[in-house]
Amino acid sequence: MAEEIERKFLVKEGWQPQNKGTRIAQGYLSSAPERTVRVRIRGSKGYLTVKGKNTGIRRAEFEYEIPLADAEAMLALCETPPVEKTRYLEDYAGFTWEIDIFAGANAGLRVAEIELPAEDTAFKKPDWAGVEVSGDARYYNSSLSLHPYQQWAADKKK
C-alpha cells in the first residue's frame, strides 16, 4: 500500500521563489474525511488521487496519471470550484519542500510541505517555515475547497 507521511508549515513573509513554479488546479469528487478523491491538473498533466483518513501525519495515498482531457472533464464534476495554487520545489538539508502559494478563494495562504520516509524522521526546518499546521484540518486542500481561506476572516467577524 502506498503511504504519505507529510508535515505542513505556514510560510513566513519574505520567502521568495528560487525557481519557476507549476500551476495546479485541483478539485474533489469526494471530500469525506474517511477518503478523498481528488482530480488535479499540474502543468499539462492530469492526475487522479485517492487518499485515506489521516492518522497523525500518515495516510494511504494512491495517485495515477490520467489523460489531461479526462482531468479537465472530471474537474467539472467536482463538489466545489477547484483549489488554485502555484507549487514551488525547494531543496533544503536533504529534503525537497513543496511550497504552495494559493490563488483564487484561498489567496493569501502560503503552505510548505515536507514528505518524510517515517513519522519520526528528523529534519532541519528552513528559516522561512513558520508555524506547523500538520494536524489542523482547515489546511487540508479538501477543506480549503469547501471553506476557503479568504472566508476565515469573514467568519471571525460573525
DSSP file (Angstrom, degrees, kcal/mol; ACC not computed):
  #  RESIDUE AA STRUCTURE BP1 BP2  ACC     N-H-->O    O-->H-N    N-H-->O    O-->H-N    TCO  KAPPA ALPHA  PHI   PSI    X-CA   Y-CA   Z-CA
    1    1 A M              0   0    0      0, 0.0     2,-0.3     0, 0.0    61,-0.1   0.000 360.0 360.0 360.0 138.2    0.0    0.0    0.0
    2    2 A A        -     0   0    0     59,-0.1    59,-1.9     2,-0.0     2,-0.3  -0.605 360.0-169.0 -79.7 139.7    1.2    3.5   -0.8
    3    3 A E  E     -A   60   0A   0     -2,-0.3     2,-0.5    57,-0.3    57,-0.2  -0.945  16.4-151.4-131.4 152.5    1.6    5.9    2.1
    4    4 A E  E     -A   59   0A   0     55,-2.9    55,-1.7    -2,-0.3     2,-0.5  -0.990   7.6-174.4-121.3 128.7    2.1    9.6    2.5
    5    5 A I  E     +A   58   0A   0     -2,-0.5   111,-3.2   111,-0.3     2,-0.4  -0.960  25.4 164.8-122.1 110.0    3.9   10.9    5.6
    6    6 A E  E     -C  115   0B   0     51,-2.1     2,-0.4    -2,-0.5   109,-0.2  -0.964  28.0-161.9-137.1 140.4    3.7   14.7    5.4
    7    7 A R  E     -C  114   0B   0    107,-2.3   107,-2.2    -2,-0.4     2,-0.4  -0.956  15.3-154.0-119.8 144.5    4.2   17.7    7.7
    8    8 A K  E     +C  113   0B   0     -2,-0.4   125,-2.5   105,-0.2   126,-0.8  -0.924  12.0 179.9-123.1 142.7    2.9   21.2    6.8
    9    9 A F  E     -CD 112 132B   0    103,-2.7   103,-3.3    -2,-0.4   123,-0.2  -0.988  31.8-112.5-137.4 144.6    4.1   24.6    7.9
   10   10 A L  E     -C  111   0B   0    121,-2.7   120,-3.6    -2,-0.3     2,-0.5  -0.502  37.0-120.4 -69.6 148.6    2.9   28.1    7.1
   11   11 A V  E     - D   0 129B   0     99,-2.4   118,-0.2   118,-0.2    99,-0.1  -0.826  26.2-126.8 -96.9 127.3    5.4   30.1    5.0
   12   12 A K    >   -     0   0    0    116,-3.1     3,-1.4    -2,-0.5   116,-0.0  -0.281  31.8 -90.9 -70.3 154.7    6.7   33.3    6.7
   13   13 A E  T 3  S+     0   0    0      1,-0.2    -1,-0.1     3,-0.0     3,-0.1  -0.304 110.1  42.5 -57.9 147.8    6.6   36.7    5.0
   14   14 A G  T 3  S+     0   0    0      1,-0.4    -1,-0.2    -3,-0.1     2,-0.1   0.161  75.2 134.9  98.7 -18.9    9.6   37.4    2.9
   15   15 A W    <   -     0   0    0     -3,-1.4    -1,-0.4   113,-0.1    -4,-0.0  -0.430  34.9-168.1 -64.2 137.2   10.0   34.0    1.3
   16   16 A Q        -     0   0    0     -2,-0.1    -1,-0.0    -3,-0.1    -3,-0.0  -0.983  26.6-102.3-127.8 140.3   10.8   34.3   -2.4
   17   17 A P        -     0   0    0      0, 0.0     3,-0.1     0, 0.0    73,-0.1  -0.298  19.9-160.2 -60.5 142.0   10.7   31.5   -5.0
   18   18 A Q  S    S+     0   0    0     71,-0.1     2,-0.3     2,-0.1    72,-0.0   0.474  74.4  13.2 -97.8  -6.4   14.1   30.2   -6.1
   19   19 A N  S    S-     0   0    0     71,-0.0     2,-0.3     0, 0.0    -1,-0.0  -0.904  97.7 -64.7-155.2 179.0   12.8   28.7   -9.3
   20   20 A K        -     0   0    0     -2,-0.3    69,-0.3     1,-0.1     2,-0.1  -0.581  52.1-140.6 -77.4 133.5    9.8   28.6  -11.6
   21   21 A G        -     0   0    0     -2,-0.3     2,-0.4    67,-0.1    67,-0.2  -0.321   7.1-121.8 -88.2 173.9    6.6   27.2  -10.1
   22   22 A T  E     -E   87   0B   0     65,-2.3    65,-2.7    -2,-0.1     2,-0.2  -0.975  22.9-125.0-119.3 128.2    4.0   24.9  -11.6
   23   23 A R  E     -E   86   0B   0     -2,-0.4    20,-2.5    63,-0.2     2,-0.4  -0.496  29.3-169.1 -72.2 139.2    0.3   25.9  -11.7
   24   24 A I  E     -EF  85  42B   0     61,-3.0    61,-2.2    18,-0.2     2,-0.4  -0.996  15.3-177.2-132.5 135.1   -2.1   23.5  -10.1
   25   25 A A  E     +EF  84  41B   0     16,-2.1    16,-2.8    -2,-0.4     2,-0.4  -0.999  17.4 173.3-125.7 128.4   -5.9   23.3  -10.2
   26   26 A Q  E     -EF  83  40B   0     57,-2.2    57,-3.5    -2,-0.4     2,-0.3  -0.997  10.0-177.7-141.1 143.9   -7.5   20.5   -8.2
   27   27 A G  E     - F   0  39B   0     12,-2.5    12,-2.5    -2,-0.4     2,-0.5  -0.857  23.6-118.7-133.6 169.0  -11.0   19.6   -7.2
   28   28 A Y  E     - F   0  38B   0     -2,-0.3    51,-2.7    52,-0.3    52,-0.3  -0.940  17.8-177.6-120.0 121.5  -12.6   16.9   -5.1
   29   29 A L  E    S+     0   0B   0      8,-2.7     2,-0.3    -2,-0.5     9,-0.2   0.734  93.7  14.5 -79.5 -26.8  -15.0   14.2   -6.3
   30   30 A S  E     + F   0  37B   0      7,-1.3     7,-2.3    -3,-0.1    -1,-0.4  -0.950  58.8 176.0-146.9 128.0  -15.2   13.2   -2.6
   31   31 A S        +     0   0    0     -2,-0.3     5,-0.2     5,-0.2   115,-0.1   0.093  32.4 141.4-117.4  21.5  -14.1   15.2    0.3
   32   32 A A    >   -     0   0    0      3,-0.4     3,-1.4     1,-0.1    -2,-0.1  -0.401  59.7-125.2 -62.1 138.3  -15.3   12.8    3.0
   33   33 A P  T 3  S+     0   0    0      0, 0.0    21,-0.3     0, 0.0     3,-0.2   0.795 109.5  58.8 -58.1 -28.4  -12.7   12.7    5.9
   34   34 A E  T 3  S-     0   0    0      1,-0.3    19,-0.9    19,-0.1     2,-0.3   0.779 126.6  -2.0 -71.3 -25.7  -12.5    8.9    5.6
   35   35 A R  E <   - G   0  52B   0     -3,-1.4    -3,-0.4    17,-0.2     2,-0.4  -0.926  61.9-157.5-164.1 136.1  -11.4    9.2    2.0
   36   36 A T  E     - G   0  51B   0     15,-2.4    15,-2.5    -2,-0.3     2,-0.5  -0.946   3.8-159.9-116.4 144.7  -10.8   11.9   -0.5
   37   37 A V  E     -FG  30  50B   0     -7,-2.3    -8,-2.7    -2,-0.4    -7,-1.3  -0.972  20.6-175.0-123.0 114.0  -10.9   11.5   -4.3
   38   38 A R  E     -FG  28  49B   0     11,-3.2    11,-2.9    -2,-0.5     2,-0.4  -0.859  19.0-159.8-115.5 141.1   -9.0   14.3   -6.0
   39   39 A V  E     -FG  27  48B   0    -12,-2.5   -12,-2.5    -2,-0.4     2,-0.4  -0.976  21.9-175.7-114.9 136.4   -8.5   15.2   -9.6
   40   40 A R  E     -FG  26  47B   0      7,-2.6     7,-2.4    -2,-0.4     2,-0.5  -0.983  25.6-157.7-136.9 141.4   -5.6   17.5  -10.4
   41   41 A I  E     -FG  25  46B   0    -16,-2.8   -16,-2.1    -2,-0.4     2,-0.6  -0.983  18.2-178.5-112.9 117.2   -4.1   19.3  -13.3
   42   42 A R  E >   -FG  24  45B   0      3,-2.3     3,-1.6    -2,-0.5     2,-0.5  -0.949  64.9 -46.6-118.2 109.4   -0.4   20.0  -12.7
   43   43 A G  T 3  S-     0   0    0    -20,-2.5   -18,-0.0    -2,-0.6   -21,-0.0  -0.574 124.3 -23.8  66.9-118.0    1.1   21.9  -15.5
   44   44 A S  T 3  S+     0   0    0     -2,-0.5     2,-0.3     2,-0.0    -1,-0.2   0.093 121.2  88.1-113.4  21.0    0.0   20.0  -18.6
   45   45 A K  E <   -G   42   0B   0     -3,-1.6    -3,-2.3    22,-0.1     2,-0.3  -0.902  62.7-140.8-122.7 150.7   -0.7   16.6  -16.9
   46   46 A G  E     -GH  41  66B   0     20,-1.0    20,-2.2    -2,-0.3     2,-0.3  -0.815  17.6-174.6-108.9 150.4   -3.7   15.2  -15.2
   47   47 A Y  E     -GH  40  65B   0     -7,-2.4    -7,-2.6    -2,-0.3     2,-0.4  -0.994  17.0-154.7-143.2 146.2   -3.8   13.0  -12.1
   48   48 A L  E     -GH  39  64B   0     16,-2.7    16,-2.6    -2,-0.3     2,-0.4  -0.994  22.3-174.6-119.3 128.6   -6.4   11.1  -10.1
   49   49 A T  E     -GH  38  63B   0    -11,-2.9   -11,-3.2    -2,-0.4     2,-0.5  -0.981  15.6-165.0-131.1 134.7   -5.6   10.6   -6.4
   50   50 A V  E     -GH  37  62B   0     12,-2.7    12,-2.5    -2,-0.4     2,-0.4  -0.980  14.4-174.0-116.0 127.6   -7.3    8.7   -3.6
   51   51 A K  E     -GH  36  61B   0    -15,-2.5   -15,-2.4    -2,-0.5    10,-0.2  -0.960  12.8-140.6-123.9 141.3   -6.3    9.4   -0.1
   52   52 A G  E     -G   35   0B   0      8,-2.3   -17,-0.2    -2,-0.4     2,-0.1  -0.233  43.8 -64.4 -86.0-179.0   -7.3    7.7    3.1
   53   53 A K        -     0   0    0    -19,-0.9     7,-0.3     1,-0.1    -1,-0.2  -0.400  58.6-105.4 -67.7 140.5   -8.1    9.2    6.5
   54   54 A N        -     0   0    0    -21,-0.3     2,-0.4     5,-0.1     5,-0.2  -0.451  28.3-171.2 -66.9 136.0   -5.3   10.9    8.3
   55   55 A T  B >  S-B   58   0A   0      3,-3.1     3,-1.6    -2,-0.2     2,-0.5  -0.876  72.0 -54.7-123.1  95.0   -3.7    9.0   11.3
   56   56 A G  T 3  S-     0   0    0     -2,-0.4    -2,-0.0     1,-0.2   -51,-0.0  -0.623 119.5 -25.0  68.4-121.7   -1.5   11.7   12.7
   57   57 A I  T 3  S+     0   0    0     -2,-0.5   -51,-2.1    -3,-0.1     2,-0.4   0.183 124.7  88.7-105.8  15.4    0.7   12.7    9.7
   58   58 A R  E <   +AB   5  55A   0     -3,-1.6    -3,-3.1   -53,-0.2     2,-0.3  -0.888  44.6 150.2-117.0 143.1    0.3    9.4    7.9
   59   59 A R  E     -A    4   0A   0    -55,-1.7   -55,-2.9    -2,-0.4     2,-0.2  -0.972  47.0 -93.2-162.1 158.6   -2.3    8.3    5.4
   60   60 A A  E     -A    3   0A   0     -7,-0.3    -8,-2.3    -2,-0.3     2,-0.3  -0.485  42.8-175.1 -70.5 143.5   -2.8    5.9    2.5
   61   61 A E  E     +H   51   0B   0    -59,-1.9     2,-0.4   -10,-0.2   -10,-0.2  -0.973  14.5 180.0-147.1 130.4   -2.3    7.6   -0.9
   62   62 A F  E     -H   50   0B   0    -12,-2.5   -12,-2.7    -2,-0.3     2,-0.4  -0.986  10.9-178.6-130.2 119.3   -2.8    6.3   -4.4
   63   63 A E  E     -H   49   0B   0     -2,-0.4     2,-0.4   -14,-0.2   -14,-0.2  -0.969   2.7-178.0-126.5 136.6   -2.0    8.6   -7.4
   64   64 A Y  E     -H   48   0B   0    -16,-2.6   -16,-2.7    -2,-0.4     2,-0.3  -0.995  27.3-123.7-134.7 134.7   -2.4    7.8  -11.1
   65   65 A E  E     -H   47   0B   0     -2,-0.4   -18,-0.3   -18,-0.2     3,-0.0  -0.601  35.5-176.9 -73.8 136.9   -1.6    9.9  -14.2
   66   66 A I  E     -H   46   0B   0    -20,-2.2   -20,-1.0    -2,-0.3     5,-0.1  -0.880  37.6 -75.7-129.3 161.8   -4.7   10.3  -16.4
   67   67 A P     >  -     0   0    0      0, 0.0     4,-2.2     0, 0.0     3,-0.4  -0.307  40.2-125.1 -58.6 141.4   -5.2   11.9  -19.8
   68   68 A L  H  > S+     0   0    0      1,-0.2     4,-2.6     2,-0.2     5,-0.2   0.886 110.7  55.0 -55.2 -43.1   -5.4   15.7  -19.5
   69   69 A A  H  > S+     0   0    0      1,-0.2     4,-2.0     2,-0.2    -1,-0.2   0.875 107.7  49.9 -61.3 -37.1   -8.8   15.8  -21.3
   70   70 A D  H  > S+     0   0    0     -3,-0.4     4,-2.7     2,-0.2    -1,-0.2   0.920 110.0  50.3 -66.1 -43.0  -10.2   13.4  -18.7
   71   71 A A  H  X S+     0   0    0     -4,-2.2     4,-2.2     1,-0.2    -2,-0.2   0.913 110.0  50.2 -61.8 -42.6   -8.8   15.5  -15.8
   72   72 A E  H  X S+     0   0    0     -4,-2.6     4,-0.9     1,-0.2    -1,-0.2   0.913 112.7  46.8 -61.9 -42.4  -10.4   18.6  -17.3
   73   73 A A  H  < S+     0   0    0     -4,-2.0     3,-0.4     1,-0.2     4,-0.4   0.894 111.7  50.9 -66.3 -40.3  -13.8   16.8  -17.7
   74   74 A M  H >< S+     0   0    0     -4,-2.7     3,-1.6     1,-0.2     4,-0.5   0.856 100.4  62.7 -67.6 -34.8  -13.6   15.5  -14.1
   75   75 A L  H >< S+     0   0    0     -4,-2.2     3,-1.0     1,-0.3    -1,-0.2   0.858  98.7  57.2 -57.5 -33.6  -12.9   18.9  -12.7
   76   76 A A  T 3< S+     0   0    0     -4,-0.9    -1,-0.3    -3,-0.4    -2,-0.2   0.691 104.3  53.1 -70.0 -17.4  -16.3   20.0  -14.0
   77   77 A L  T <  S+     0   0    0     -3,-1.6    -1,-0.2    -4,-0.4    -2,-0.2   0.483  85.3 119.8 -93.0  -4.8  -17.8   17.1  -11.9
   78   78 A C  S <  S-     0   0    0     -3,-1.0   -49,-0.2    -4,-0.5   -40,-0.0  -0.137  73.7-117.2 -68.5 159.1  -16.2   18.2   -8.6
   79   79 A E  S    S+     0   0    0    -51,-2.7    -1,-0.1     2,-0.1   -50,-0.1   0.824  94.1   7.1 -62.2 -36.0  -18.1   19.2   -5.5
   80   80 A T  S    S-     0   0    0    -52,-0.3   -52,-0.3     1,-0.1     3,-0.1  -0.854  99.5 -68.1-139.9 170.2  -16.8   22.7   -5.4
   81   81 A P        -     0   0    0      0, 0.0   -53,-0.1     0, 0.0    -1,-0.1  -0.264  69.9 -84.9 -59.2 154.9  -14.7   25.0   -7.7
   82   82 A P        -     0   0    0      0, 0.0     2,-0.5     0, 0.0   -55,-0.2  -0.223  34.1-117.9 -63.5 149.7  -11.1   23.9   -8.0
   83   83 A V  E     -E   26   0B   0    -57,-3.5   -57,-2.2    -3,-0.1     2,-0.4  -0.768  34.9-153.5 -80.9 130.4   -8.4   24.9   -5.5
   84   84 A E  E     +E   25   0B   0     19,-0.5    19,-2.6    -2,-0.5     2,-0.3  -0.901  27.3 140.7-113.6 138.1   -5.8   27.0   -7.4
   85   85 A K  E     -EI  24 102B   0    -61,-2.2   -61,-3.0    -2,-0.4     2,-0.5  -0.985  43.8-123.7-162.6 164.5   -2.2   27.4   -6.5
   86   86 A T  E     -EI  23 101B   0     15,-2.1    15,-2.6    -2,-0.3     2,-0.5  -0.986  28.3-149.5-115.9 130.5    1.4   27.6   -7.8
   87   87 A R  E     -EI  22 100B   0    -65,-2.7   -65,-2.3    -2,-0.5     2,-0.4  -0.865  10.7-169.6-106.4 132.0    3.8   25.0   -6.4
   88   88 A Y  E     - I   0  99B   0     11,-2.7    11,-3.3    -2,-0.5     2,-0.5  -0.946  12.1-145.3-116.1 138.6    7.5   25.7   -6.0
   89   89 A L  E     + I   0  98B   0     -2,-0.4     2,-0.4   -69,-0.3     9,-0.2  -0.888  19.6 178.4-104.6 134.2   10.0   23.0   -5.1
   90   90 A E  E     - I   0  97B   0      7,-2.5     7,-3.1    -2,-0.5     2,-0.4  -0.975  20.9-141.5-139.5 123.6   13.0   23.8   -2.9
   91   91 A D  E     + I   0  96B   0     -2,-0.4     2,-0.3     5,-0.2     5,-0.2  -0.671  28.7 167.8 -83.0 134.1   15.7   21.5   -1.7
   92   92 A Y  E >   - I   0  95B   0      3,-3.0     3,-1.6    -2,-0.4    32,-0.2  -0.919  61.2 -21.1-151.7 121.6   16.9   22.1    1.8
   93   93 A A  T 3  S-     0   0    0     -2,-0.3    31,-0.3     1,-0.3     3,-0.1   0.844 128.0 -43.0  50.8  44.2   19.1   20.0    4.1
   94   94 A G  T 3  S+     0   0    0      1,-0.2     2,-0.3    29,-0.1    -1,-0.3   0.457 121.7  89.9  88.9   1.0   18.5   16.7    2.2
   95   95 A F  E <  S-I   92   0B   0     -3,-1.6    -3,-3.0    29,-0.1     2,-0.6  -0.932  70.2-127.1-128.3 153.5   14.7   17.1    1.6
   96   96 A T  E     -I   91   0B   0     -2,-0.3    19,-0.6    -5,-0.2     2,-0.4  -0.897  25.5-156.7 -98.9 123.0   12.6   18.6   -1.1
   97   97 A W  E     -IJ  90 114B   0     -7,-3.1    -7,-2.5    -2,-0.6     2,-0.6  -0.782   6.0-145.9 -96.4 140.8   10.0   21.0    0.2
   98   98 A E  E     -IJ  89 113B   0     15,-2.5    15,-2.6    -2,-0.4     2,-0.6  -0.946  13.7-164.6-106.2 118.3    6.8   21.8   -1.7
   99   99 A I  E     -IJ  88 112B   0    -11,-3.3   -11,-2.7    -2,-0.6     2,-0.6  -0.920   3.4-161.4-108.5 118.7    5.7   25.5   -1.2
  100  100 A D  E     -IJ  87 111B   0     11,-3.5    11,-2.1    -2,-0.6     2,-0.7  -0.883   7.4-167.5-104.8 122.5    2.2   26.2   -2.3
  101  101 A I  E     -IJ  86 110B   0    -15,-2.6   -15,-2.1    -2,-0.6     9,-0.2  -0.936  23.6-143.5-107.2 110.3    1.1   29.8   -3.0
  102  102 A F  E     -I   85   0B   0      7,-2.3     6,-0.8    -2,-0.7   -17,-0.3  -0.356  18.8-174.1 -80.9 154.2   -2.6   29.8   -3.2
  103  103 A A    >   +     0   0    0    -19,-2.6     3,-1.8     4,-0.2   -19,-0.5  -0.674  49.4  26.5-129.9-176.5   -4.8   31.9   -5.5
  104  104 A G  G >  S-     0   0    0      1,-0.3     3,-1.8    -2,-0.2   -21,-0.1  -0.319 129.9  -2.6  61.4-135.0   -8.5   32.5   -6.0
  105  105 A A  G 3  S+     0   0    0      1,-0.3    45,-2.1    44,-0.1    46,-0.3   0.612 141.2  49.4 -67.0 -12.7  -10.6   32.0   -3.0
  106  106 A N  G X  S+     0   0    0     -3,-1.8     3,-1.8    43,-0.2    -1,-0.3   0.188  78.4 143.9-110.3  14.5   -7.5   30.9   -1.0
  107  107 A A  T <   +     0   0    0     -3,-1.8    -4,-0.2     1,-0.2     3,-0.1  -0.252  61.8  37.0 -56.2 140.1   -5.3   33.8   -2.0
  108  108 A G  T 3  S+     0   0    0     -6,-0.8     2,-0.4     1,-0.4    -1,-0.2   0.134  88.9 113.5 101.7 -17.7   -3.0   34.9    0.8
  109  109 A L    <   -     0   0    0     -3,-1.8    -7,-2.3    -6,-0.1     2,-0.4  -0.730  40.4-179.1 -90.3 134.8   -2.4   31.4    2.1
  110  110 A R  E     + J   0 101B   0     -2,-0.4   -99,-2.4    -9,-0.2     2,-0.4  -0.968   5.2 176.7-137.2 117.5    1.2   30.0    1.8
  111  111 A V  E     -CJ  10 100B   0    -11,-2.1   -11,-3.5    -2,-0.4     2,-0.4  -0.965  15.5-157.1-128.1 137.0    1.9   26.5    3.0
  112  112 A A  E     -CJ   9  99B   0   -103,-3.3  -103,-2.7    -2,-0.4     2,-0.4  -0.925  13.1-166.5-111.3 138.3    5.1   24.4    2.8
  113  113 A E  E     -CJ   8  98B   0    -15,-2.6   -15,-2.5    -2,-0.4     2,-0.4  -0.945   8.3-166.6-124.7 145.7    5.0   20.6    2.9
  114  114 A I  E     -CJ   7  97B   0   -107,-2.2  -107,-2.3    -2,-0.4     2,-0.4  -0.998  12.9-146.7-129.9 129.1    7.8   18.1    3.5
  115  115 A E  E     -C    6   0B   0    -19,-0.6  -109,-0.2    -2,-0.4   -19,-0.2  -0.814  20.0-162.5 -94.9 134.8    7.3   14.4    2.8
  116  116 A L        -     0   0    0   -111,-3.2  -111,-0.3    -2,-0.4     3,-0.1  -0.834  27.5-133.1-119.1 152.3    9.2   12.1    5.2
  117  117 A P  S    S+     0   0    0      0, 0.0     2,-0.3     0, 0.0    -1,-0.1   0.756  94.7  11.5 -74.0 -23.7   10.1    8.4    5.0
  118  118 A A  S >  S-     0   0    0   -113,-0.1     3,-1.6     1,-0.1  -113,-0.0  -0.982  77.8-113.1-150.3 155.8    9.0    7.8    8.6
  119  119 A E  T 3  S+     0   0    0     -2,-0.3    -1,-0.1     1,-0.3   -61,-0.0   0.814 116.5  47.0 -60.8 -31.6    6.9    9.8   11.2
  120  120 A D  T 3  S+     0   0    0      2,-0.1    -1,-0.3    -3,-0.0     2,-0.2   0.233  79.0 135.5 -98.1  14.8    9.9   10.2   13.5
  121  121 A T    <   -     0   0    0     -3,-1.6     2,-0.2     1,-0.1    -5,-0.0  -0.454  52.2-132.5 -64.9 127.7   12.4   11.3   10.7
  122  122 A A        +     0   0    0     -2,-0.2     2,-0.3    -6,-0.0    -1,-0.1  -0.583  33.2 169.0 -79.5 143.6   14.5   14.2   11.9
  123  123 A F        -     0   0    0     -2,-0.2     2,-0.5    -7,-0.0   -30,-0.1  -0.984  35.7-113.0-150.9 157.2   14.8   17.2    9.5
  124  124 A K        -     0   0    0    -31,-0.3   -29,-0.1    -2,-0.3   -32,-0.0  -0.824  30.1-137.0 -95.5 129.3   16.0   20.7    9.6
  125  125 A K        -     0   0    0     -2,-0.5   -32,-0.0     1,-0.1    -2,-0.0  -0.720  20.0-122.4 -87.0 128.6   13.3   23.4    9.2
  126  126 A P    >   -     0   0    0      0, 0.0     3,-1.5     0, 0.0    -1,-0.1  -0.269  23.6-112.4 -64.4 157.1   14.2   26.3    6.9
  127  127 A D  T 3  S+     0   0    0      1,-0.3  -115,-0.1  -115,-0.0    -2,-0.0   0.809 116.8  57.5 -59.5 -31.2   14.0   29.8    8.4
  128  128 A W  T 3  S+     0   0    0   -117,-0.1  -116,-3.1  -114,-0.1     2,-0.6   0.570  84.5  94.6 -80.5  -8.2   11.1   30.6    6.1
  129  129 A A  E <   +D   11   0B   0     -3,-1.5  -118,-0.2  -118,-0.2     3,-0.1  -0.759  57.0 174.9 -86.8 121.3    9.0   27.7    7.5
  130  130 A G  E     +     0   0B   0   -120,-3.6    -1,-0.1    -2,-0.6  -119,-0.1   0.380  41.7   3.5 -99.0-131.7    6.8   29.1   10.3
  131  131 A V  E    S-     0   0B   0   -122,-0.1  -121,-2.7     1,-0.1     2,-0.3  -0.274  72.1-119.4 -61.2 135.1    4.1   27.6   12.5
  132  132 A E  E     +D    9   0B   0   -123,-0.2  -123,-0.3     1,-0.1    -1,-0.1  -0.623  33.6 172.5 -78.1 134.4    3.4   23.9   12.0
  133  133 A V    >   +     0   0    0   -125,-2.5     3,-1.6    -2,-0.3     6,-0.3   0.057  34.7 125.2-126.6  21.7   -0.2   23.1   10.8
  134  134 A S  T 3  S+     0   0    0   -126,-0.8    -1,-0.1     1,-0.3  -125,-0.1   0.861  80.2  38.7 -52.9 -43.1    0.1   19.4   10.1
  135  135 A G  T 3  S+     0   0    0   -127,-0.1     2,-0.9    -3,-0.1    -1,-0.3   0.415  90.3 102.9 -91.8   3.1   -2.8   18.4   12.4
  136  136 A D    X   -     0   0    0     -3,-1.6     3,-2.0     1,-0.2     4,-0.2  -0.770  56.9-159.7 -93.2 106.6   -5.1   21.3   11.6
  137  137 A A  G >  S+     0   0    0     -2,-0.9     3,-1.5     1,-0.3     6,-0.3   0.704  83.7  75.1 -60.8 -21.4   -7.8   20.0    9.2
  138  138 A R  G 3  S+     0   0    0      1,-0.3    -1,-0.3     5,-0.1     9,-0.1   0.820  94.0  53.6 -59.7 -28.1   -8.5   23.6    8.0
  139  139 A Y  G <  S+     0   0    0     -3,-2.0    -1,-0.3    -6,-0.3     2,-0.2   0.455  79.7 110.8 -90.7  -0.9   -5.3   23.5    6.0
  140  140 A Y  S <> S-     0   0    0     -3,-1.5     4,-2.4    -4,-0.2     3,-0.4  -0.542  75.2-128.9 -67.8 138.6   -6.1   20.3    4.1
  141  141 A N  H  > S+     0   0    0      1,-0.2     4,-1.6     2,-0.2    -1,-0.1   0.863 109.7  57.2 -59.1 -35.6   -6.7   21.1    0.5
  142  142 A S  H  > S+     0   0    0      1,-0.2     4,-0.9     2,-0.2    -1,-0.2   0.885 108.9  46.4 -63.6 -36.7  -10.0   19.2    0.6
  143  143 A S  H >> S+     0   0    0     -3,-0.4     4,-3.1    -6,-0.3     3,-0.5   0.890 108.4  55.7 -69.0 -40.1  -11.1   21.5    3.5
  144  144 A L  H 3< S+     0   0    0     -4,-2.4    -2,-0.2     1,-0.2    -1,-0.2   0.795 102.2  57.2 -63.6 -27.6   -9.9   24.6    1.6
  145  145 A S  H 3< S+     0   0    0     -4,-1.6    -1,-0.2    -5,-0.2    -2,-0.2   0.843 116.5  34.7 -70.0 -32.1  -12.1   23.6   -1.3
  146  146 A L  H << S+     0   0    0     -4,-0.9    -2,-0.2    -3,-0.5    -1,-0.2   0.807 134.8  23.0 -89.5 -34.1  -15.2   23.6    1.0
  147  147 A H  S  < S-     0   0    0     -4,-3.1    -1,-0.2    -9,-0.1    -2,-0.1  -0.718  86.8-150.1-137.1  81.2  -14.2   26.5    3.3
  148  148 A P    >>  -     0   0    0      0, 0.0     3,-1.7     0, 0.0     4,-0.6  -0.087  22.6-114.2 -60.0 152.1  -11.7   28.8    1.5
  149  149 A Y  H >> S+     0   0    0      1,-0.3     3,-1.3     2,-0.2     4,-0.6   0.833 112.9  60.6 -52.7 -41.7   -9.0   30.7    3.4
  150  150 A Q  H 3> S+     0   0    0    -45,-2.1     4,-0.6     1,-0.3    -1,-0.3   0.715  99.4  58.2 -66.8 -18.9  -10.5   34.1    2.5
  151  151 A Q  H <> S+     0   0    0     -3,-1.7     4,-2.6   -46,-0.3    -1,-0.3   0.712  87.0  77.9 -79.4 -20.5  -13.7   33.2    4.3
  152  152 A W  H <X S+     0   0    0     -3,-1.3     4,-1.8    -4,-0.6    -1,-0.2   0.913  94.6  46.7 -57.5 -45.4  -11.9   32.6    7.6
  153  153 A A  H  X S+     0   0    0     -4,-0.6     4,-1.2     1,-0.2    -1,-0.2   0.899 112.1  50.9 -64.7 -40.2  -11.7   36.3    8.3
  154  154 A A  H  X S+     0   0    0     -4,-0.6     4,-0.6     1,-0.2     3,-0.3   0.882 108.4  52.3 -63.5 -38.2  -15.3   36.9    7.4
  155  155 A D  H >< S+     0   0    0     -4,-2.6     3,-0.7     1,-0.2    -1,-0.2   0.852 104.1  56.5 -67.0 -34.6  -16.3   34.0    9.7
  156  156 A K  H 3< S+     0   0    0     -4,-1.8    -1,-0.2     1,-0.2    -2,-0.2   0.817 103.3  55.6 -65.6 -30.2  -14.4   35.6   12.6
  157  157 A K  H 3<        0   0    0     -4,-1.2    -1,-0.2    -3,-0.3    -2,-0.2   0.676 360.0 360.0 -76.5 -17.8  -16.4   38.8   12.2
  158  158 A K    <<        0   0    0     -3,-0.7    -1,-0.2    -4,-0.6    -2,-0.2   0.480 360.0 360.0 -74.8 360.0  -19.7   36.9   12.6
